[in-house]
Amino acid sequence: MCGIVGIIGRNGITQAHYSAFLTAWERAQDRGRDASGDVVSTVKHIHWWKWNVPSDEGATMLRRDMPYRPGIRFMLGHTRFATSGSPVQNENNHPLVIGKSKDLFGIHNGVIVNKPEMMAKHNMTAAREVDTEAAFRLIDRYGV
């Protein structure tokens, strides 16, 4: 299955926290090397990336694109073992970004075997091949 790493700092994330997150995320690639992605929240913005490369390569790109800075509040990382949906198609990789204003971000570890039935039952059209889409589309529509 996939690997998930997260860190939340009540008063922000320090340089040491940032480094520890990247190390843990790189090591989590043992859970999946098909793709990787991150969500990073600062005081003012939420940034997200996804790559169809393992997390060690993703961490190199994250260090380039989002080097440590004061004001980071949380970081969430995903390493993907593709069980459905091609990792070459980046829209299948995590984090999934859902909603009209693209304001719901989600990652998932597991398999949702009844995606077609759930999508049909709730009159939703799939936009991705990945099974996780069903869960986050339902959350977007109905809440938790």
Secondary structure, 3 states (H helix, E strand, C coil): CCEEEEEECCCCCCHHHHHHHHHHHHHHHHHCCCEEEEEEEECCCEEEEEECCCHHHHHHHHHHHCCCCCCEEEEEEEEECCCCCCCCCHHHCCCEEECCCCCEEECCCCCCCCHHHHHHHCCCCCCCCCCHHHHHHHHHHHCC
